[in-house]
Amino acid sequence: MRKMRAVQVSRAGGAFELVERDVPEPGPAQVRIRVEACGICHSDAMVRAGAFPGLALPRIPGHEIAGQIESVGAGVTMWKPGVRVGVGWHGGHCFQCSACRRGLFINCEKLRITGITGDGGYAEYVVAPQEAVVRLPDGMEATTAAPLLCAGITTFNSLRNSGARPGDTVAVQGIGGLGHLALQFAARMGFRTVALSNGRDKEPLARELGAHEYVDTQRVNAAEGLRKLGGADLVLATAPHADAVASTVAGLKPRGKLLIVAAPHQPLQVSVFDLLSGKTIAGWPSGSSIDSEDTLAFCALTGVRPRVEVFPLDRAEEAFARVMENRVRFRAVLTL
């Protein structure tokens, strides 16, 4: 049996371990991918902590995978060896539940989550169901594509399904792993793009990424800053700070929307009176494989790119620590 290097979590709360594992064989309707790059996401901490419901350890984390198909299992006709592909959070669906029958694959009742319900991309090889696989655009580097399969699809897909129209004022709360991509997407989609962040020193970066306006929430409350700009049709919340997210609601226009893609641990406290003008608060999941392909195609067309720091697989522990300490600008990617 061929062997591969992999980084796994063996016990809840334990450190990452670099181990030797058998190269997995693709079963029916599956493909085996030789991993070239895998991004590190904050949600990988749930694997590290053993905290995700139903998680079985040991587990290889990683749901931002870019590489090349090496082999395919029985019944696979849509993929061939040698094709450059990726896999994101959406790791397969059942095709049979109510959500799947309506085409809402990301809401599948039996959703497979890459790196959580099955092994992920912190390894030289990974096996994935054929419906979870994403074709990479020609010429796009693996280290660029990998983060787009989580942070990219989450922000792109939420914006394009938000109901906002070109010319609307869209504010992005936070300039981090999600926010730095959201600003690029919003500007290129034709929105009047406002960056909300803490500190004047971040304004040059925000404008470089595409922001037309900048609100320094250290100097002025987010709602007040947005009202001075005429209010926001949409606020996309990308930083997981409950108070900062809630502070934007009063800056929405009547019938405006707060759309949350970050995941604060604390409850969101909002005055009901702020909602009586028709404002709404909603969340958004990532998307299925075709949504990821749309994300990558848009990025290839418009030049949206993640800013990444690259680490070899054997430095996964260091890279993860830097992500959790918010010292990476803006996505960490492991290479193999």
C-alpha positions as CSV (number, residue, x, y, z in Angstrom):
1,M,0.0,0.0,0.0
2,R,1.3,3.4,-1.0
3,K,1.9,5.9,1.9
4,M,1.4,9.6,2.2
5,R,2.2,12.4,4.6
6,A,-0.8,13.9,6.4
7,V,-1.5,16.2,9.3
8,Q,-4.2,14.9,11.6
9,V,-6.0,15.6,14.9
10,S,-5.8,12.5,17.1
11,R,-7.5,13.8,20.2
12,A,-9.7,16.7,21.1
13,G,-7.6,19.7,22.0
14,G,-4.4,18.0,20.9
15,A,-1.8,19.4,18.6
16,F,-1.6,18.7,14.9
17,E,0.4,15.5,14.2
18,L,2.4,14.9,11.0
19,V,1.8,11.2,10.3
20,E,2.2,8.6,7.6
21,R,-1.2,7.2,6.3
22,D,-2.2,4.9,3.5
23,V,-3.1,6.7,0.3
24,P,-6.9,6.5,0.1
25,E,-8.6,4.6,-2.7
26,P,-11.5,6.2,-4.5
27,G,-14.7,4.3,-4.2
28,P,-17.7,4.3,-6.6
29,A,-18.6,7.9,-7.7
30,Q,-15.4,9.2,-6.0
31,V,-12.2,10.8,-7.2
32,R,-8.7,10.8,-5.7
33,I,-6.9,14.2,-5.8
34,R,-3.2,14.8,-5.4
35,V,-3.3,17.9,-3.2
36,E,-1.1,20.8,-4.2
37,A,-2.4,23.4,-1.7
38,C,-4.9,23.5,1.2
39,G,-6.0,26.7,2.9
40,I,-6.4,27.0,6.7
41,C,-9.7,28.3,7.9
42,H,-10.8,29.5,11.4
43,S,-13.4,26.7,11.4
44,D,-10.6,24.1,11.4
45,A,-10.4,25.0,15.1
46,M,-13.6,22.9,15.5
47,V,-11.8,19.9,14.3
48,R,-8.8,20.7,16.5
49,A,-11.1,21.0,19.5
50,G,-13.1,17.9,18.6
51,A,-16.2,20.2,19.0
52,F,-18.1,19.6,15.8
53,P,-21.2,17.4,16.3
54,G,-20.6,13.9,15.1
55,L,-16.9,14.4,14.5
56,A,-14.9,11.2,14.7
57,L,-11.2,11.4,15.5
58,P,-8.5,10.9,14.2
59,R,-9.4,13.3,11.4
60,I,-7.4,15.1,8.7
61,P,-8.7,18.7,8.5
62,G,-8.8,21.1,5.6
63,H,-11.7,22.2,3.3
64,E,-9.8,24.6,0.9
65,I,-8.2,22.1,-1.4
66,A,-6.6,22.6,-4.8
67,G,-4.8,19.9,-6.8
68,Q,-5.1,17.5,-9.6
69,I,-7.2,14.3,-10.1
70,E,-5.0,11.2,-10.0
71,S,-7.6,8.5,-10.3
72,V,-11.3,8.0,-10.4
73,G,-13.6,5.3,-9.0
74,A,-16.3,3.2,-10.7
75,G,-19.1,5.1,-12.3
76,V,-17.3,8.4,-12.6
77,T,-17.7,9.9,-16.1
78,M,-17.5,13.6,-15.6
79,W,-13.9,13.7,-14.3
80,K,-10.7,12.4,-15.8
81,P,-7.2,11.9,-14.4
82,G,-4.9,15.0,-14.9
83,V,-7.7,17.6,-14.5
84,R,-6.9,20.4,-12.1
85,V,-9.7,20.6,-9.5
86,G,-10.5,21.7,-6.0
87,V,-12.9,20.8,-3.1
88,G,-14.4,23.2,-0.6
89,W,-16.6,23.1,2.5
90,H,-19.4,21.3,0.5
91,G,-18.1,17.8,0.4
92,G,-21.0,16.0,-1.2
93,H,-24.8,15.5,-0.7
94,C,-27.4,12.7,-0.7
95,F,-29.5,13.8,-3.7
96,Q,-32.6,12.4,-1.9
97,C,-33.6,14.7,0.9
98,S,-36.1,17.5,0.5
99,A,-33.4,20.2,0.2
100,C,-31.5,18.2,-2.5
101,R,-34.7,17.6,-4.4
102,R,-35.1,21.3,-4.6
103,G,-31.5,21.8,-5.7
104,L,-30.4,23.3,-2.3
105,F,-27.4,21.0,-2.0
106,I,-25.6,23.1,0.6
107,N,-28.6,22.5,2.9
108,C,-28.6,18.8,2.4
109,E,-29.8,16.9,5.5
110,K,-26.8,14.5,5.2
111,L,-24.3,17.1,4.0
112,R,-20.7,15.8,3.9
113,I,-18.3,18.5,5.1
114,T,-14.8,18.2,3.8
115,G,-12.3,17.7,6.6
116,I,-15.0,17.2,9.2
117,T,-17.3,14.3,8.2
118,G,-14.5,12.9,6.1
119,D,-10.8,13.5,5.8
120,G,-9.6,16.8,4.2
121,G,-6.7,18.4,2.5
122,Y,-4.0,18.6,5.1
123,A,-2.5,15.6,3.3
124,E,-0.8,14.7,0.0
125,Y,-4.0,12.9,-1.2
126,V,-7.7,13.3,-0.6
127,V,-10.8,11.4,-1.8
128,A,-14.0,13.3,-2.6
129,P,-17.4,12.5,-4.1
130,Q,-17.6,13.5,-7.7
131,E,-20.4,16.0,-7.1
132,A,-18.2,18.0,-4.7
133,V,-15.4,18.5,-7.2
134,V,-14.7,22.0,-8.7
135,R,-12.8,22.6,-12.0
136,L,-10.0,25.2,-11.6
137,P,-9.6,27.9,-14.3
138,D,-6.7,27.6,-16.6
139,G,-3.6,29.3,-15.3
140,M,-4.9,29.9,-11.7
141,E,-2.3,28.8,-9.1
142,A,-3.3,26.3,-6.5
143,T,-2.3,28.7,-3.7
144,T,-4.7,31.3,-5.2
145,A,-7.6,28.9,-5.8
146,A,-7.6,27.2,-2.4
147,P,-8.8,30.1,-0.2
148,L,-11.4,31.0,-2.9
149,L,-13.1,27.7,-2.2
150,C,-14.1,28.9,1.3
151,A,-13.6,32.6,2.0
152,G,-14.1,33.3,-1.7
153,I,-17.3,31.4,-2.3
154,T,-18.8,32.5,1.0
155,T,-18.4,36.2,0.2
156,F,-19.1,36.0,-3.5
157,N,-22.2,33.8,-3.2
158,S,-23.7,35.8,-0.4
159,L,-23.3,39.1,-2.3
160,R,-24.7,37.8,-5.5
161,N,-27.7,36.4,-3.7
162,S,-28.2,39.3,-1.3
163,G,-30.7,41.2,-3.5
164,A,-28.4,44.2,-3.7
165,R,-28.2,45.8,-7.2
166,P,-25.5,47.7,-9.0
167,G,-25.3,51.2,-7.6
168,D,-26.5,50.2,-4.2
169,T,-24.4,51.0,-1.2
170,V,-22.9,47.9,0.2
171,A,-20.8,48.1,3.4
172,V,-18.3,45.4,4.4
173,Q,-17.7,45.0,8.1
174,G,-14.2,43.9,8.8
175,I,-11.1,43.6,6.6
176,G,-9.8,40.1,7.2
177,G,-9.8,36.7,5.6
178,L,-13.3,37.2,4.4
179,G,-13.5,41.0,4.3
180,H,-10.5,41.6,2.0
181,L,-12.2,39.4,-0.6
182,A,-15.7,40.8,0.0
183,L,-14.4,44.4,-0.7
184,Q,-13.0,43.2,-4.0
185,F,-16.1,41.4,-5.0
186,A,-18.4,44.2,-4.0
187,A,-16.5,46.8,-6.0
188,R,-16.3,44.7,-9.1
189,M,-20.0,43.8,-8.9
190,G,-20.8,47.5,-9.3
191,F,-21.8,48.4,-5.7
192,R,-20.8,51.6,-4.0
193,T,-18.5,49.9,-1.6
194,V,-17.9,51.0,2.0
195,A,-15.3,49.5,4.3
196,L,-16.0,49.4,8.0
197,S,-13.0,48.8,10.2
198,N,-11.2,49.8,13.4
199,G,-8.4,52.3,12.9
200,R,-7.3,54.9,10.3
201,D,-4.3,52.9,9.3
202,K,-6.5,50.4,7.4
203,E,-8.0,52.9,5.1
204,P,-5.2,52.8,2.4
205,L,-5.6,49.0,2.2
206,A,-9.4,49.2,2.0
207,R,-9.3,51.6,-0.9
208,E,-6.6,49.5,-2.6
209,L,-9.0,46.6,-2.4
210,G,-11.8,48.6,-4.0
211,A,-13.6,50.5,-1.2
212,H,-15.0,53.9,-2.4
213,E,-15.6,55.0,1.2
214,Y,-14.1,54.2,4.6
215,V,-15.6,54.4,8.1
216,D,-13.1,54.3,10.9
217,T,-15.2,52.8,13.7
218,Q,-12.5,53.9,16.2
219,R,-13.6,57.5,15.6
220,V,-17.3,57.2,14.8
221,N,-19.9,54.6,15.5
222,A,-20.5,52.3,12.4
223,A,-24.2,53.3,12.2
224,E,-23.4,57.0,12.4
225,G,-20.7,56.7,9.8
226,L,-23.1,54.9,7.5
227,R,-25.9,57.4,8.0
228,K,-23.5,60.2,7.0
229,L,-23.0,58.4,3.7
230,G,-26.8,58.1,3.2
231,G,-27.2,54.7,4.8
232,A,-26.4,51.2,3.5
233,D,-28.6,49.0,1.4
234,L,-26.6,46.0,2.6
235,V,-24.1,45.3,5.3
236,L,-22.0,42.2,4.8
237,A,-20.7,41.2,8.3
238,T,-17.4,39.3,7.8
239,A,-15.7,39.8,11.2
240,P,-17.0,37.6,14.1
241,H,-17.5,40.3,16.7
242,A,-21.1,40.5,17.9
243,D,-21.1,44.1,19.1
244,A,-19.5,45.3,15.9
245,V,-22.0,43.5,13.8
246,A,-25.0,44.7,15.8
247,S,-23.7,48.3,15.6
248,T,-24.3,48.4,11.9
249,V,-28.1,47.8,12.0
250,A,-29.0,51.4,12.7
251,G,-26.9,52.5,9.7
252,L,-29.1,50.5,7.2
253,K,-31.6,52.2,5.0
254,P,-35.2,51.3,5.6
255,R,-35.7,47.8,4.1
256,G,-31.9,47.4,4.2
257,K,-30.3,44.0,5.1
258,L,-27.6,42.9,7.5
259,L,-26.2,39.7,6.0
260,I,-23.9,37.7,8.3
261,V,-21.2,35.3,7.0
262,A,-19.0,35.5,10.1
263,A,-19.9,33.4,13.2
264,P,-19.6,35.3,16.5
265,H,-19.7,33.2,19.6
266,Q,-21.7,35.8,21.5
267,P,-25.4,36.4,20.9
268,L,-26.3,39.3,18.7
269,Q,-28.2,42.1,20.6
270,V,-30.3,44.3,18.3
271,S,-33.1,46.7,19.1
272,V,-36.4,45.6,17.6
273,F,-37.3,49.2,16.9
274,D,-34.4,49.3,14.4
275,L,-36.1,46.6,12.4
276,L,-39.6,48.1,12.2
277,S,-38.8,50.0,9.0
278,G,-38.5,46.7,7.2
279,K,-34.8,46.0,7.9
280,T,-33.8,42.3,7.9
281,I,-31.0,40.2,9.4
282,A,-30.0,37.0,7.7
283,G,-27.1,34.6,7.4
284,W,-25.6,32.8,4.4
285,P,-23.9,29.5,3.9
286,S,-21.1,28.9,1.4
287,G,-22.5,27.1,-1.6
288,S,-22.2,23.9,-3.7
289,S,-19.5,23.0,-6.3
290,I,-21.1,24.9,-9.1
291,D,-21.1,28.0,-6.9
292,S,-17.4,27.5,-6.3
293,E,-16.8,27.3,-10.1
294,D,-18.7,30.5,-10.6
295,T,-16.6,32.1,-7.9
296,L,-13.3,31.0,-9.5
297,A,-14.5,32.1,-13.0
298,F,-15.5,35.6,-11.7
299,C,-12.1,35.9,-10.0
300,A,-10.3,34.8,-13.2
301,L,-12.3,37.3,-15.2
302,T,-12.0,40.3,-12.8
303,G,-8.7,39.9,-11.1
304,V,-10.0,39.3,-7.6
305,R,-7.3,37.5,-5.6
306,P,-6.8,36.4,-2.0
307,R,-3.7,37.6,-0.2
308,V,-2.0,34.6,1.2
309,E,0.9,33.4,3.3
310,V,2.3,30.1,2.3
311,F,3.6,27.3,4.6
312,P,4.8,23.8,3.9
313,L,2.7,21.0,5.3
314,D,5.2,20.2,8.1
315,R,4.6,23.8,9.5
316,A,0.8,23.3,9.8
317,E,1.0,23.9,13.6
318,E,2.8,27.2,13.2
319,A,0.5,28.3,10.4
320,F,-2.7,27.4,12.4
321,A,-1.4,29.3,15.4
322,R,-0.8,32.4,13.3
323,V,-4.3,32.2,11.9
324,M,-5.9,31.9,15.3
325,E,-3.8,34.8,16.6
326,N,-4.9,36.9,13.7
327,R,-1.3,37.3,12.5
328,V,-1.8,36.1,8.9
329,R,-2.6,38.7,6.1
330,F,-5.0,37.3,5.1
331,R,-5.2,33.6,4.4
332,A,-2.7,30.9,5.3
333,V,-2.2,28.1,2.7
334,L,-0.3,24.8,3.2
335,T,1.6,23.5,0.2
336,L,2.6,19.9,-0.6
